[in-house]
Amino acid sequence: MDYKNILKIISLIGITISVIFLLDIAVGLVYGENYMKFFYFDFSFFILNLSIWIFFYKHELNLRIKDSILVVNLMWILLGVIGAMPLYLYSHITFASAFFEAVSGFTTTGATTYTDIESLPHIILFHRSLMHWLGGLGVIVLGVGLLSMINPTGSLSLFKAESTGIELEKLTPKIKDTALRLWLVYLVLTITDTLMLKFFDMSWFDAINHAFATVSTGGFSTKNNSLGYFTNDGVIWTTTVFMLLSGINFLAHLKLYHKDLGGYKSDEVKYYLILFVMLSLGLTFVHIDLSGDGFYDASKHAFFTIASVMTTTGFATIDYGSWSHLAIAVIFVGMLIGGNSGSTAGGIKVIRHIIIFKTLFCEFKRILHPNAIISVFVDGAKQQERILSATFGFFTLFMISVGIVTVYIYARGYDAMSAISGAFALVGNVGPGFALVGPAENFAFFSDFDKIFFSFAMIIGRLECYTVFVLLSSSFWKRF
């Protein structure tokens, strides 16, 4: 394993992030806030990474898959540290809380330690949203465009190590072109959402921040009451639609750019929309029974809530944690489903549920017809054994991760609902859970050690388990 490769690519990512962080400083300048502490930190971080880059300038990058896996893990820890520093400098929280907040931002989890968000300066509010936006489609996908100019083979292995979903799909011959076009789609969705929110009477600042948090399926808001602060129904429905769009595989959106609707006709998108409508209507009728609201008001909150939890965004219009057990059960099912592979959403992902259930049905058929040759098909294509084993392997690792976090929280003396929902919210990158970690609450009451532990749980979920757990394998550290 060549550590020169690792240091060089980490420094390149660090330079990129420090340049992008100039947007935070620009916001501080526009609103007349003290941006110099941020500037000094960002400038120092830039010089440090530039020095490392220059020192290894003549070293030719040859990034192999093991290097890439280690780079991705180190990168997410680094992002937590550098994202935390402005939060630590500008608000009265411990560094552990700031690290938790930064990791939550970059992993688009949306869990927060702040009890009064509206008291934060604009520079920090924008910083939180920018971390979401960068982490949404993956900082590495942005880095791939830069890295491919240096080492195309290395960029492919890095893209594989960071990307989420069942398997990697390229729509262009060069992985750099696919990555950059995905970012173009991401940018178009963000701009469109911003303009729509502004049209429905949001300020430009709130519109930009909420668009960043929506398209990234992150969930950080500029208001204590999240989207419940805004009274215009257009804001609620616009956010619902864009959360839903952001939960769809971005390759489907990219195919639309090439006038190909095939991406939206996949089994994953079909079941994703069917489940969304079914859960939303179910929650609507439950909400009508609970509140006595009319169909329109109940459906507005229900559709928004299901879109928020299915896409793991974590926005809220009202405190759904105080609803009935039946309502919480419906919402919890949405949390378990997740969005599409290749989207900015977290969770288990719809495609994995499809493969798991189709595999189980095939096993039932094999029991009844032991001599028959039965295969699993998705979108008309036979799924290879490695895909099936990888899917069940991920599900196992995901549930093990959730189990560990659940036991940890429960052992710390908290109730079962807080422990179970909190674990799913952290590992699934959902954000809020129920009870003590519900949509009207936050994670501020946990200890500093708890927050560090939870931060790594969020990273495991963001990297979909394999990329982190492979580090525990002795074969990973052997020479190759």
Residue pairs with C-beta under 8 A, 6 or more apart in sequence:
1 66
1 67
1 70
1 479
2 62
2 67
4 56
4 59
5 59
5 61
5 62
5 63
5 64
5 67
5 71
5 154
6 67
6 70
6 71
6 74
7 52
7 56
8 52
8 53
8 56
8 59
8 61
9 61
9 63
9 67
9 71
9 143
9 147
9 154
9 158
10 49
10 52
10 71
10 74
10 75
10 78
11 49
11 50
11 52
11 53
11 56
12 49
12 53
12 143
12 146
12 147
13 75
13 78
13 139
13 140
13 143
14 45
14 46
14 48
14 49
14 52
14 78
14 82
15 46
15 49
15 50
15 53
16 139
16 142
16 143
16 146
17 79
17 82
17 134
17 139
18 42
18 43
18 45
18 46
18 49
18 82
19 46
20 130
20 134
21 38
21 42
21 86
21 127
21 130
22 42
23 126
23 130
24 35
24 38
24 42
24 86
24 123
24 126
24 127
24 130
25 35
25 38
25 39
25 42
25 123
27 122
27 123
27 126
28 34
28 35
28 38
28 121
28 122
28 123
29 35
30 122
31 121
31 122
31 123
33 121
33 122
33 123
35 123
37 86
37 89
37 90
38 86
38 89
38 90
38 123
41 85
41 86
41 89
45 82
60 151
61 147
61 150
61 151
61 154
62 151
62 153
62 154
63 71
63 147
63 151
63 153
63 154
63 155
63 157
63 158
64 154
64 157
64 480
65 157
65 160
65 161
66 476
66 480
67 154
67 157
68 154
68 157
68 158
68 160
68 161
68 162
69 161
69 467
69 470
69 471
69 476
70 471
71 158
71 161
72 140
72 158
72 161
72 162
72 463
72 467
73 459
73 463
73 467
73 468
73 471
75 139
75 140
76 103
76 106
76 107
76 459
76 462
76 463
77 459
79 102
79 103
79 106
79 131
79 135
79 139
80 99
80 102
80 103
80 106
80 455
80 459
81 99
81 102
82 102
83 101
83 102
83 103
83 105
83 106
83 127
83 131
84 95
84 98
84 99
84 101
84 102
85 98
86 123
86 124
86 127
87 93
87 97
87 98
87 101
87 102
87 124
87 127
87 128
88 94
88 95
88 98
90 120
90 121
90 123
90 124
91 98
91 114
91 120
91 124
93 101
93 113
93 114
94 448
96 448
96 449
96 451
96 452
97 113
97 444
97 448
97 451
99 451
99 452
99 455
100 111
100 113
100 443
100 451
100 452
100 454
100 455
101 112
101 113
101 114
101 128
102 131
103 109
103 455
103 458
103 459
104 110
104 111
104 112
104 431
104 455
104 458
105 128
105 131
105 132
105 135
105 218
105 220
106 131
106 132
106 134
106 135
106 139
106 462
107 135
107 346
107 429
107 458
107 459
107 461
107 462
108 132
108 135
108 136
108 216
108 217
108 218
108 219
108 312
108 344
108 346
108 429
108 462
109 218
109 219
109 312
109 314
109 346
109 425
109 426
109 429
109 430
109 431
109 458
109 461
109 462
110 132
110 213
110 218
110 219
110 220
110 312
110 313
110 314
110 315
110 429
110 430
110 431
110 432
111 314
111 425
111 426
111 431
111 432
111 437
111 442
111 443
111 454
111 458
112 220
112 442
112 443
112 444
113 442
113 443
113 444
113 451
114 120
114 442
114 444
115 442
115 444
116 224
117 125
117 221
117 222
117 223
117 224
118 222
118 223
118 224
122 205
125 205
125 209
125 222
126 205
126 208
126 209
128 220
129 208
129 209
129 210
129 212
129 213
129 218
129 220
129 222
130 212
132 212
132 213
132 216
132 218
132 219
132 220
133 190
133 212
133 213
133 215
133 216
133 218
134 142
135 216
135 218
135 462
136 186
136 215
136 216
136 217
136 218
136 246
136 344
137 182
137 183
137 186
137 216
137 250
137 344
138 162
138 163
140 158
140 159
140 161
140 162
140 163
141 159
141 162
141 163
141 179
141 182
141 183
142 179
142 183
143 158
144 155
144 158
144 159
144 175
144 176
144 179
145 176
145 179
145 180
145 183
147 154
147 155
147 158
148 155
148 174
148 175
148 176
148 179
149 176
152 174
152 175
152 176
155 175
155 176
156 175
159 168
159 175
159 179
160 168
161 467
162 463
162 467
163 342
164 341
164 342
164 349
164 463
164 464
165 249
165 341
165 342
165 349
165 351
166 341
166 349
166 351
166 352
166 355
166 387
166 390
166 391
167 387
169 251
169 342
170 178
171 178
171 181
171 251
171 254
171 255
171 258
172 178
172 181
178 254
181 254
181 257
182 250
182 251
182 254
184 257
185 250
185 253
185 254
185 257
186 215
186 250
186 344
189 215
189 242
189 245
189 246
189 253
190 211
190 212
190 215
191 211
192 242
193 210
193 211
193 214
193 215
193 238
193 239
193 242
194 207
194 208
194 211
195 207
196 234
196 238
196 242
197 206
197 207
197 210
197 211
197 235
197 238
197 239
198 204
198 207
199 234
200 232
200 234
200 235
200 238
201 232
201 234
201 235
202 210
202 230
202 232
202 235
205 222
206 222
206 223
209 220
209 221
209 222
210 221
210 222
210 227
210 239
211 242
212 218
213 219
213 220
213 221
213 313
213 315
214 239
214 242
214 243
214 246
214 313
214 315
215 242
215 246
215 344
216 246
216 344
217 243
217 246
217 247
217 311
217 312
217 313
217 339
217 343
217 344
217 345
217 346
218 313
218 314
219 226
219 308
219 313
219 314
219 315
219 431
219 432
221 227
221 229
221 315
223 229
223 230
226 315
226 316
226 317
226 439
227 235
227 236
227 239
227 304
227 315
227 316
227 317
228 316
228 317
228 318
230 236
233 300
236 300
236 304
236 317
237 300
237 304
239 304
239 315
240 303
240 304
240 307
243 307
243 308
243 311
243 313
243 315
244 276
244 307
244 311
245 253
246 311
246 313
246 339
246 343
246 344
246 345
247 272
247 307
247 310
247 311
247 339
247 340
247 343
247 344
247 345
248 264
248 269
248 272
248 339
248 340
248 343
249 263
249 266
249 268
249 269
249 340
249 341
249 342
249 343
250 342
250 343
250 344
251 263
251 342
252 263
252 264
252 266
252 269
252 340
252 342
253 263
254 263
255 261
255 262
255 263
256 263
256 264
263 269
266 379
267 351
267 354
267 378
267 379
268 340
268 341
268 350
268 351
268 354
268 378
269 340
271 350
271 353
271 354
272 310
272 339
272 340
272 350
275 310
275 337
275 350
276 306
276 307
276 310
279 306
279 310
279 330
279 333
279 334
280 299
280 302
280 303
280 306
280 307
281 299
281 302
282 330
283 302
283 305
283 306
283 327
283 330
283 331
284 295
284 298
284 299
284 302
284 303
285 298
286 302
286 323
286 324
286 326
286 327
286 330
287 293
287 298
287 301
287 302
287 323
287 327
288 294
288 295
288 298
290 323
290 324
290 327
291 298
300 317
301 317
301 318
301 320
304 315
304 317
305 316
305 317
305 320
305 331
305 334
306 330
306 331
306 334
307 313
308 314
308 315
308 316
309 331
309 334
309 335
309 430
310 334
310 335
310 337
310 338
310 339
310 345
310 347
311 338
311 339
311 343
311 344
311 345
312 335
312 338
312 339
312 345
312 346
312 347
312 428
312 429
312 430
312 431
313 345
313 431
314 425
314 430
314 431
314 432
314 439
316 432
316 439
316 440
319 438
319 439
319 440
320 327
320 328
320 331
320 438
320 439
321 328
321 432
321 434
321 435
321 438
321 439
321 440
321 441
322 438
322 440
323 331
328 434
332 421
332 424
332 434
335 347
335 421
335 424
335 425
335 428
335 430
336 347
336 348
336 424
336 428
337 347
337 348
337 350
337 353
338 345
338 346
338 347
338 348
338 349
338 350
338 428
339 345
339 346
339 347
339 349
339 350
340 349
340 350
340 351
341 349
341 350
341 351
341 352
346 428
346 429
346 430
346 461
346 462
347 428
347 429
347 430
348 394
348 395
348 398
348 428
351 378
352 391
352 394
352 395
354 378
355 376
355 378
355 383
355 387
355 388
355 391
356 391
356 392
356 395
358 376
358 377
358 378
359 376
359 388
359 391
359 392
362 374
362 375
362 376
365 372
365 374
366 372
366 374
375 382
375 383
376 382
376 383
376 388
377 383
390 466
393 466
394 464
394 465
394 466
397 465
397 466
397 469
398 427
398 428
398 461
398 464
398 465
401 427
401 457
401 460
401 461
401 465
402 423
402 424
402 427
402 428
403 423
404 423
405 422
405 423
405 426
405 427
405 453
405 454
405 457
406 419
406 420
406 422
406 423
407 419
408 453
409 418
409 419
409 422
409 423
410 416
410 419
412 450
414 422
414 436
415 435
415 436
417 433
417 434
417 435
418 433
418 434
418 435
418 436
418 437
420 433
421 433
421 434
421 435
421 437
422 433
422 436
422 437
423 433
423 457
424 430
424 433
425 431
425 432
425 433
425 437
426 454
426 457
426 458
426 461
427 457
427 458
427 460
427 461
428 461
429 458
429 461
429 462
432 438
432 439
432 441
436 445
437 443
443 451
443 454
446 454
459 468
460 468
460 469
470 476
